Amino acid sequence: MVAGAVPRAIAGNSESAVSWAAIFAGALAAAVLSLLLFMLGIGLGLSSVSVWSGRGADGEAIGWGAVAWLVFTQLASAGVGGYIAGRLRTKWQGVHTDEVYFRDTAHGFLSWALATMLMVAVAGSLAGAAITGTAKAAGAVVSGAAQVVGGAASGATGVIGGAASAALTGAAGVTAGKANESGSDLNYWINSLLRQGGPTEQQKQDMKDGAQNVAQKARSAADDASEMSTVFVHSLQAGSLSNDDRQYLGRLVAQRTDMSQEESEKKVQATYDQVKQQIDKAKQTAQEAEVKAKEAAEQARKATAYSLMWMFVVLLIGAFVGSLSATFGGRQRDA
């Protein structure tokens, strides 16, 4: 009789300790349930937010809601998957109770791990598609609004664009030829200095007298504008318009207009102040944009860190619940 009991024990111990069919069944059930709850969570989350300011839930409420939903998803899916894995595994004969408990726990853990891998693959592609669609829709709206605003503001920004770009990027290489181009924005300010209502009295007298040597000696207005552009760019880089430059530019303006030297210098200084004010405003706008970008990056960093830490906690909860549920299923299987 003892000799006949040995083969039975050996046969019982030779059975596989892992029921892969039960593990795959539990993992499939857990993955499908997780996918359903995940899709429901995305729908609830998108329905609670809005692209319009002042509407929908705030970011903190959405974050805590997402954490709570992830915990619920892990509890439900891991619990169902672990229970199925424990309930469907084969019955081990001649195995100690502690060993059965360990094997059931391992079945629940393996089922949870496999389901998690499946969900990472499926949910990643699903979330990517959803985010891409939402980003495209939001991008289309923002692009349309930007075109409208840009069209309205292009006239104002075009005037100062060249001067601001030259001062911000270090316009040491700006030449006189660039300042004289038809599309030069700085040339607008220079030409405004040379505007006049008509020829000066001296020019009228010269024309009457037929003094052609005056026209031969005098430089063209384009040459004056080119040199004034160079002086303006240098002064903008230096931060101020020196007295010598102001007097020199005043003489050039006085030669081309009917204004006196003093009036020309005042106009030169006023034009320089306007250009510098616009450039300072552009610098301030750029600094504010940089600060906002850094703040957004900091918020994104914190959100990512907190999300990963909470995801770690949620997955640990899922692993524990899956393993515990498998022991319940296994007990009912052996009962």
C-alpha positions as CSV (number, residue, x, y, z in Angstrom):
1,M,0.0,0.0,0.0
2,V,2.9,2.4,0.7
3,A,4.4,1.5,-2.6
4,G,1.2,2.4,-4.4
5,A,1.0,5.8,-2.7
6,V,4.4,6.9,-4.0
7,P,3.5,7.1,-7.6
8,R,0.4,9.1,-6.8
9,A,2.5,11.7,-5.0
10,I,5.0,11.7,-7.8
11,A,2.3,12.1,-10.4
12,G,0.8,15.0,-8.4
13,N,4.1,16.8,-8.1
14,S,4.9,16.3,-11.8
15,E,2.0,18.5,-12.8
16,S,2.8,22.0,-14.1
17,A,2.7,24.7,-11.4
18,V,1.6,27.3,-14.0
19,S,-1.7,27.2,-15.8
20,W,-1.0,29.5,-18.8
21,A,-4.4,29.1,-20.3
22,A,-5.9,30.5,-17.1
23,I,-3.4,33.3,-17.0
24,F,-4.1,34.3,-20.6
25,A,-7.8,34.2,-19.9
26,G,-7.5,36.4,-16.9
27,A,-5.2,38.8,-18.7
28,L,-7.5,39.1,-21.6
29,A,-10.5,39.8,-19.4
30,A,-8.6,42.4,-17.4
31,A,-7.2,44.1,-20.6
32,V,-10.7,44.3,-22.1
33,L,-12.2,45.7,-19.0
34,S,-9.4,48.2,-18.6
35,L,-9.8,49.3,-22.2
36,L,-13.5,49.9,-21.7
37,L,-13.0,51.9,-18.5
38,F,-10.1,53.8,-20.1
39,M,-12.3,54.8,-23.0
40,L,-15.1,55.8,-20.6
41,G,-12.6,57.8,-18.6
42,I,-11.3,59.7,-21.7
43,G,-14.9,60.5,-22.7
44,L,-15.8,61.8,-19.2
45,G,-12.6,63.8,-19.1
46,L,-13.0,65.5,-22.5
47,S,-16.6,66.3,-21.6
48,S,-15.6,68.1,-18.5
49,V,-13.1,70.5,-20.2
50,S,-13.5,73.2,-22.8
51,V,-11.3,75.3,-25.1
52,W,-13.2,78.4,-23.9
53,S,-11.7,80.1,-20.9
54,G,-13.8,80.0,-17.7
55,R,-15.7,76.9,-18.8
56,G,-15.2,73.3,-17.7
57,A,-13.3,71.9,-14.7
58,D,-10.0,73.3,-13.7
59,G,-6.7,71.5,-14.0
60,E,-6.4,70.4,-10.4
61,A,-9.9,68.8,-10.4
62,I,-9.2,67.0,-13.6
63,G,-5.9,65.7,-12.2
64,W,-7.4,64.3,-9.1
65,G,-10.3,62.9,-11.1
66,A,-7.9,61.1,-13.4
67,V,-6.1,59.6,-10.4
68,A,-9.3,58.3,-8.8
69,W,-10.5,56.9,-12.1
70,L,-7.1,55.1,-12.7
71,V,-7.4,53.6,-9.2
72,F,-10.9,52.4,-9.9
73,T,-9.8,50.9,-13.2
74,Q,-7.0,49.0,-11.7
75,L,-9.2,47.7,-8.8
76,A,-11.9,46.5,-11.2
77,S,-9.8,45.1,-14.0
78,A,-7.1,43.5,-11.8
79,G,-9.7,42.0,-9.5
80,V,-11.7,40.4,-12.4
81,G,-8.5,39.2,-14.2
82,G,-7.0,37.8,-11.0
83,Y,-10.2,36.0,-10.0
84,I,-10.6,34.4,-13.4
85,A,-6.9,33.3,-13.5
86,G,-7.3,31.6,-10.1
87,R,-10.7,30.1,-10.8
88,L,-9.8,28.6,-14.2
89,R,-6.4,27.1,-13.2
90,T,-6.1,23.3,-12.8
91,K,-6.5,21.7,-9.5
92,W,-3.2,20.6,-8.0
93,Q,-3.3,17.2,-6.2
94,G,-1.0,16.5,-3.3
95,V,0.3,20.1,-2.9
96,H,0.6,21.8,0.4
97,T,-1.9,24.6,1.2
98,D,0.9,27.2,1.4
99,E,2.2,26.2,-2.0
100,V,-1.3,26.5,-3.5
101,Y,-1.7,29.9,-2.0
102,F,1.7,31.0,-3.5
103,R,0.8,29.6,-6.9
104,D,-2.6,31.3,-6.9
105,T,-0.8,34.6,-6.0
106,A,1.7,34.1,-8.8
107,H,-1.2,33.4,-11.3
108,G,-2.9,36.6,-10.3
109,F,0.4,38.6,-10.6
110,L,1.2,37.1,-14.0
111,S,-2.3,37.8,-15.3
112,W,-2.0,41.4,-14.1
113,A,1.4,41.9,-15.7
114,L,0.3,40.5,-19.0
115,A,-2.9,42.6,-19.0
116,T,-0.8,45.7,-18.2
117,M,1.5,45.1,-21.1
118,L,-1.5,44.7,-23.4
119,M,-3.1,47.9,-22.1
120,V,0.1,49.9,-22.5
121,A,0.2,48.9,-26.2
122,V,-3.5,49.4,-26.9
123,A,-4.1,52.5,-24.7
124,G,-0.9,54.2,-26.0
125,S,-2.1,54.1,-29.6
126,L,-5.7,55.0,-28.6
127,A,-4.6,58.0,-26.5
128,G,-2.2,59.1,-29.2
129,A,-5.0,59.1,-31.8
130,A,-7.3,61.0,-29.5
131,I,-4.7,63.6,-28.5
132,T,-3.7,64.1,-32.2
133,G,-7.3,64.7,-33.2
134,T,-7.9,67.2,-30.4
135,A,-4.6,68.9,-31.2
136,K,-5.5,69.2,-34.9
137,A,-8.9,70.7,-34.1
138,A,-7.4,73.2,-31.6
139,G,-4.6,74.0,-34.0
140,A,-7.1,74.8,-36.8
141,V,-9.0,77.2,-34.5
142,V,-5.8,78.9,-33.2
143,S,-4.4,79.1,-36.8
144,G,-7.6,80.8,-38.0
145,A,-7.6,83.3,-35.2
146,A,-3.9,84.0,-35.6
147,Q,-4.4,84.7,-39.3
148,V,-7.2,87.2,-38.5
149,V,-5.2,88.9,-35.8
150,G,-2.0,88.7,-37.8
151,G,-3.7,90.4,-40.8
152,A,-5.0,93.2,-38.6
153,A,-1.6,93.7,-36.9
154,S,0.7,93.3,-39.8
155,G,0.5,96.9,-40.8
156,A,1.6,98.0,-37.3
157,T,4.2,95.4,-36.7
158,G,5.7,95.7,-40.2
159,V,7.0,99.2,-39.5
160,I,9.1,98.2,-36.6
161,G,10.0,94.7,-37.6
162,G,13.3,95.4,-39.3
163,A,14.5,97.8,-36.7
164,A,13.6,95.4,-33.8
165,S,15.1,92.5,-35.6
166,A,18.4,94.3,-36.2
167,A,18.7,95.5,-32.6
168,L,17.7,92.1,-31.0
169,T,19.9,89.9,-33.2
170,G,23.0,92.2,-33.3
171,A,22.8,94.1,-36.5
172,A,26.5,94.8,-36.8
173,G,26.5,93.4,-40.3
174,V,23.7,95.7,-41.5
175,T,24.9,97.6,-44.5
176,A,23.8,100.7,-46.3
177,G,22.4,98.7,-49.1
178,K,20.0,96.8,-46.9
179,A,18.7,100.0,-45.4
180,N,17.9,101.3,-48.9
181,E,15.9,98.2,-50.0
182,S,12.3,98.9,-50.9
183,G,11.1,96.5,-48.1
184,S,13.3,98.0,-45.4
185,D,11.2,98.9,-42.3
186,L,13.9,101.2,-40.9
187,N,14.0,103.0,-44.2
188,Y,10.4,104.2,-43.5
189,W,11.6,106.1,-40.4
190,I,14.5,107.5,-42.3
191,N,12.5,108.7,-45.2
192,S,10.0,110.4,-42.8
193,L,12.9,112.6,-41.7
194,L,13.5,113.7,-45.3
195,R,9.9,114.6,-46.1
196,Q,9.3,118.1,-47.1
197,G,6.5,120.2,-48.5
198,G,8.6,121.6,-51.4
199,P,12.1,122.9,-52.3
200,T,13.8,125.3,-49.8
201,E,14.4,128.9,-50.6
202,Q,18.0,128.2,-51.3
203,Q,17.1,125.4,-53.7
204,K,14.7,127.7,-55.5
205,Q,17.4,130.3,-55.9
206,D,19.9,127.7,-57.1
207,M,17.4,126.5,-59.7
208,K,16.8,130.1,-60.8
209,D,20.5,130.8,-61.1
210,G,21.0,127.5,-62.9
211,A,23.6,126.4,-60.4
212,Q,24.2,122.8,-61.7
213,N,27.2,122.3,-59.6
214,V,25.0,122.1,-56.5
215,A,23.2,119.1,-57.8
216,Q,26.5,117.5,-58.7
217,K,28.0,118.1,-55.3
218,A,25.0,117.2,-53.3
219,R,24.4,113.6,-52.5
220,S,21.2,111.9,-53.4
221,A,18.4,111.3,-50.9
222,A,19.0,107.6,-51.1
223,D,22.6,108.1,-50.0
224,D,21.5,110.2,-47.1
225,A,18.9,107.6,-46.1
226,S,21.5,104.9,-46.3
227,E,24.0,106.7,-44.0
228,M,21.2,107.7,-41.6
229,S,20.2,104.0,-41.4
230,T,23.7,103.0,-40.5
231,V,23.9,105.7,-37.8
232,F,20.5,104.7,-36.4
233,V,21.4,101.0,-36.2
234,H,24.7,101.8,-34.5
235,S,22.9,104.1,-32.0
236,L,20.2,101.5,-31.3
237,Q,22.9,99.0,-30.5
238,A,24.7,101.5,-28.3
239,G,21.5,102.4,-26.5
240,S,21.5,106.1,-27.1
241,L,21.9,108.7,-29.9
242,S,25.1,110.8,-29.3
243,N,25.1,114.5,-29.7
244,D,27.5,114.4,-32.6
245,D,25.3,111.9,-34.5
246,R,22.2,113.9,-33.7
247,Q,23.7,117.1,-35.0
248,Y,25.1,115.4,-38.1
249,L,21.7,113.8,-38.9
250,G,20.1,117.1,-38.3
251,R,22.3,118.8,-40.9
252,L,21.3,116.1,-43.4
253,V,17.6,116.6,-42.7
254,A,18.0,120.4,-42.9
255,Q,19.6,120.1,-46.3
256,R,16.7,118.1,-47.6
257,T,13.8,119.9,-46.0
258,D,12.7,123.4,-45.2
259,M,13.4,123.0,-41.5
260,S,16.1,124.7,-39.4
261,Q,19.0,122.9,-37.8
262,E,17.3,123.0,-34.4
263,E,14.0,121.7,-35.7
264,S,15.8,119.0,-37.7
265,E,17.7,117.8,-34.6
266,K,14.4,117.6,-32.6
267,K,12.8,115.6,-35.4
268,V,15.8,113.2,-35.5
269,Q,15.7,112.7,-31.7
270,A,11.9,112.2,-31.8
271,T,12.2,109.6,-34.6
272,Y,15.0,107.8,-32.8
273,D,12.9,107.7,-29.5
274,Q,10.0,106.2,-31.4
275,V,12.1,103.5,-32.9
276,K,13.8,102.7,-29.6
277,Q,10.4,102.6,-27.8
278,Q,9.1,100.1,-30.3
279,I,12.2,98.0,-30.0
280,D,12.1,98.1,-26.2
281,K,8.4,97.0,-26.4
282,A,9.4,94.1,-28.7
283,K,12.1,93.1,-26.2
284,Q,9.7,93.2,-23.3
285,T,7.2,91.1,-25.3
286,A,9.9,88.6,-26.1
287,Q,10.9,88.4,-22.4
288,E,7.4,87.9,-21.3
289,A,6.9,85.1,-23.8
290,E,10.1,83.5,-22.6
291,V,8.9,83.6,-19.0
292,K,5.5,82.2,-19.9
293,A,7.3,79.4,-21.9
294,K,9.5,78.5,-18.8
295,E,6.4,78.5,-16.6
296,A,4.6,76.2,-18.9
297,A,7.6,73.9,-19.1
298,E,7.9,73.9,-15.3
299,Q,4.2,73.0,-14.9
300,A,4.6,70.3,-17.5
301,R,7.6,68.9,-15.6
302,K,5.7,68.8,-12.3
303,A,2.6,67.3,-13.9
304,T,4.7,64.5,-15.6
305,A,6.6,63.8,-12.3
306,Y,3.3,63.6,-10.3
307,S,1.6,61.5,-13.0
308,L,4.4,58.9,-13.0
309,M,4.5,58.7,-9.2
310,W,0.8,58.2,-9.0
311,M,0.9,55.7,-11.9
312,F,3.4,53.7,-9.9
313,V,1.1,53.7,-6.9
314,V,-1.9,52.7,-9.0
315,L,0.0,49.8,-10.7
316,L,1.1,48.5,-7.3
317,I,-2.5,48.6,-6.1
318,G,-3.5,46.7,-9.3
319,A,-0.8,44.0,-8.7
320,F,-1.9,43.5,-5.1
321,V,-5.6,43.3,-6.0
322,G,-4.9,40.9,-8.9
323,S,-2.8,38.6,-6.8
324,L,-5.3,38.7,-3.9
325,S,-8.3,38.0,-6.2
326,A,-6.5,35.0,-7.7
327,T,-6.3,33.4,-4.2
328,F,-10.1,33.9,-3.8
329,G,-10.7,32.3,-7.2
330,G,-8.4,29.4,-6.4
331,R,-10.1,28.7,-3.1
332,Q,-13.4,28.5,-4.8
333,R,-11.9,26.3,-7.5
334,D,-10.6,23.8,-4.9
335,A,-13.7,23.9,-2.7
